[in-house]
């Protein structure tokens, strides 16, 4: 399975963001990717006053990436977007997966919401505008079991354990907009930990650089193997990296160090 991880600097111009995402997906398809992953809020990351009107799953956002997946003949995990939520006050932070034909294969709504108050440094209450999802999601991508998550979910290992043990995940994906001040210390450590403890490949696609208003994302999108080795990592700036997942290596690691099978709790 050849996986492309795309890194963007989405800002307040939705049309420009979608055009940038399309260019990266075209490059991924040209590189022979079977599956491409985009970052969280790929279509808009700017002032709250300009957030696009929430849409249903089959709205403009979903239709845009469904058509791209169909045209490129590639699986696309369309980062996330503001899905119409349970009430007028809150949306869902939702990731959509499209197969090679452009059909919607899975929908995941972010479960863990970033509610953080660090005096003098950061104050962010995601739950004020976003409703939490409730269901972990694993789907089969041409025989590869893929577990879905979004950004802040990364700090909750119990979610990934369920994806691996109950869902049989072999690849864990993390579209994100990880903040710079936490990303430089925690991003790679957490991604490698999720890979090692669940003996899964991990593909993480992050937003990078400055975004209005006064927000900077860490980027450093990467692919990690089930041993915790970083196979590919993007530098600062927009771009993509393409990685071939060696599924035989995953099976070997699980056989030779059977920590999932040795669980007691």
C-alpha positions in Angstrom: 0.0 0.0 0.0 1.5 3.3 -1.1 0.4 6.2 1.1 0.8 9.9 0.5 0.8 12.3 3.4 -0.1 15.9 2.4 0.9 19.0 4.4 -0.8 22.4 3.9 -0.9 25.9 5.2 -4.7 26.5 5.0 -5.8 30.0 5.8 -8.9 32.1 5.4 -9.4 31.7 1.6 -11.4 28.5 1.2 -11.1 28.4 -2.6 -7.3 28.8 -2.4 -7.1 26.1 0.3 -9.1 23.6 -1.8 -7.0 24.4 -4.9 -3.8 23.7 -2.9 -5.2 20.4 -1.6 -6.1 19.5 -5.2 -2.6 20.2 -6.4 -1.1 17.9 -3.8 -3.6 15.1 -4.5 -2.7 15.3 -8.2 0.9 15.0 -7.3 0.1 12.0 -5.0 -1.7 10.3 -7.8 1.1 10.9 -10.2 3.5 9.3 -7.6 1.3 6.2 -7.6 -0.3 6.6 -4.2 -3.2 4.3 -3.4 -4.3 6.4 -0.4 -3.8 10.1 0.3 -4.3 11.8 3.7 -5.0 15.6 4.1 -4.8 17.7 7.3 -7.5 18.7 9.8 -9.7 21.6 8.6 -8.1 21.4 5.1 -10.6 23.8 3.6 -10.4 26.7 6.2 -8.2 27.6 9.1 -8.8 31.3 9.9 -10.9 33.7 12.0 -14.0 32.3 13.5 -16.1 35.0 11.8 -15.2 33.5 8.4 -15.8 29.8 9.0 -17.7 28.4 6.1 -21.4 27.6 6.7 -21.6 24.1 8.1 -22.5 21.5 5.5 -23.9 18.0 5.4 -21.6 15.1 4.5 -22.7 15.3 0.9 -22.4 19.1 0.6 -19.9 21.1 -1.3 -16.8 19.9 0.6 -17.8 16.2 0.3 -18.7 16.6 -3.4 -15.3 18.3 -4.1 -13.2 15.5 -2.7 -15.5 12.7 -3.9 -15.0 14.0 -7.5 -11.2 14.3 -7.0 -11.0 10.7 -5.7 -13.0 9.5 -8.7 -11.0 11.5 -11.2 -7.6 10.5 -9.7 -8.6 6.8 -9.0 -7.2 7.1 -5.5 -8.5 6.7 -2.0 -8.7 10.1 -0.3 -9.0 10.8 3.4 -10.2 14.4 3.3 -8.7 15.7 6.5 -11.7 17.3 8.3 -14.3 20.0 7.8 -17.1 21.7 9.7 -20.0 19.3 9.3 -23.5 20.5 10.2 -24.0 19.5 13.8 -26.7 18.6 16.2 -27.8 22.2 16.8 -27.2 25.7 15.4 -24.5 26.5 17.9 -22.1 23.6 17.3 -20.7 21.7 14.3 -18.9 18.4 14.1 -15.2 18.2 13.2 -15.6 15.5 10.6 -13.2 13.4 8.4 -14.5 11.8 5.2 -13.0 8.8 3.4 -13.6 8.3 -0.4 -12.8 5.2 -2.4 -11.3 5.1 -5.9 -14.8 5.5 -7.4 -15.5 8.6 -5.3 -18.0 6.8 -3.1 -18.1 7.7 0.6 -16.5 4.8 2.4 -16.4 6.1 6.0 -17.3 9.1 8.2 -15.5 9.9 11.5 -16.5 12.7 13.9 -13.7 13.8 16.2 -14.3 12.4 19.7 -11.8 14.3 21.9 -12.1 18.1 21.9 -9.3 20.5 22.6 -10.4 22.4 25.8 -7.2 24.0 27.2 -6.5 26.9 29.5 -2.9 27.8 30.1 -2.7 31.3 31.7 -0.7 33.7 29.7 -0.1 31.2 26.9 -3.2 29.7 25.4 -7.0 29.7 25.9 -9.0 27.5 23.6 -12.4 25.9 24.1 -13.1 23.7 21.1 -16.3 22.3 22.7 -17.9 25.7 22.6 -18.3 25.4 18.8 -17.8 21.7 18.1 -19.9 18.7 19.3 -18.0 15.5 20.1 -18.4 12.4 18.0 -19.1 9.1 19.8 -18.0 6.2 17.6 -14.5 4.9 16.8 -14.2 4.1 13.1 -12.1 1.5 11.3 -12.6 0.7 7.6 -11.0 -1.7 5.1 -9.0 0.0 2.3 -8.5 -2.8 -0.2 -7.7 -5.3 2.6 -5.8 -2.8 4.8 -7.6 -2.0 8.1 -7.4 1.8 8.7 -8.3 3.4 12.0 -9.5 7.0 11.9 -8.7 9.9 14.3 -8.3 13.6 14.3 -5.6 15.8 16.0 -6.3 16.0 19.8 -7.4 12.4 19.7 -3.7 11.6 19.6 -3.4 12.2 23.3 -5.9 9.4 24.2 -4.3 6.0 23.8 -7.5 4.2 24.8 -9.0 5.2 21.4 -6.2 3.8 19.4 -6.1 0.6 21.5 -9.8 0.1 20.5 -9.0 0.8 16.9 -6.3 -1.9 17.0 -7.8 -4.6 19.1 -11.5 -4.3 18.4 -11.2 -2.9 14.8 -8.1 -4.8 13.8 -6.4 -1.6 12.6 -3.0 -1.9 10.8 -2.7 1.7 9.8 -3.7 4.6 12.1 -4.3 8.0 10.4 -4.1 11.4 12.1 -5.1 14.5 10.2 -4.1 17.4 12.5 -3.6 21.1 13.1 -1.2 20.6 16.0 -0.1 23.8 17.7 3.6 24.8 17.5 4.2 25.1 21.3 3.0 21.5 22.0 4.0 20.1 18.6 7.7 20.6 19.0 7.8 18.6 22.2 4.9 16.1 21.9 4.0 15.5 18.2 6.6 13.0 17.1 6.7 11.3 20.6 3.0 10.7 20.6 2.9 9.4 17.0 5.7 7.0 17.6 4.1 5.8 20.9 0.8 5.1 19.2 2.7 3.1 16.5 4.8 1.1 19.0 2.1 0.3 21.5 -0.4 -0.8 18.9 2.1 -2.3 16.4 0.5 -0.3 13.6 1.7 2.0 10.9 0.8 5.7 11.7 0.3 8.3 9.0 -0.1 11.9 10.2 -0.9 14.9 8.0 -0.5 18.3 9.7 -1.2 21.9 9.0 2.0 24.0 8.9 3.0 27.6 9.5 1.0 30.7 10.5 -2.8 30.9 10.3 -5.1 33.8 11.2 -5.6 34.8 13.9 -2.3 34.4 15.7 -2.1 30.6 15.4 1.0 28.7 14.3 0.9 25.0 13.5 3.8 22.6 13.8 3.6 20.6 10.6 6.3 17.9 10.4 3.8 15.4 8.9 5.2 11.9 8.9 4.8 8.2 8.5 5.9 5.8 11.3 6.3 2.1 11.1 5.0 -0.4 13.8 8.5 -0.5 15.4 8.3 3.3 16.0 10.8 4.2 13.2 10.0 7.4 11.3 10.0 6.3 7.7 9.4 9.8 6.2 8.9 13.3 7.6 8.1 16.5 5.9 10.0 19.7 6.7 8.3 23.1 7.2 6.1 24.3 4.4 3.5 22.7 2.2 4.3 19.5 0.4 3.8 15.7 0.4 5.7 12.5 1.1 4.9 9.1 -0.4 5.7 5.9 1.6 5.2 2.2 0.7 3.8 0.3 3.7 5.5 -3.1 4.2 2.7 -5.1 5.6 4.9 -8.2 5.9 7.1 -6.1 8.4 4.0 -5.4 10.4 3.1 -9.1 10.6 6.7 -10.0 11.5 6.8 -7.4 14.4 3.5 -8.7 15.8 4.7 -12.3 15.6 8.2 -11.7 17.1 7.1 -9.2 19.9 3.5 -10.3 20.5 2.6 -7.5 23.0 -1.0 -7.2 21.7 -1.5 -10.9 22.3 0.1 -10.7 25.7 -2.3 -8.1 27.1 -3.8 -8.9 30.5 -6.1 -5.9 31.2 
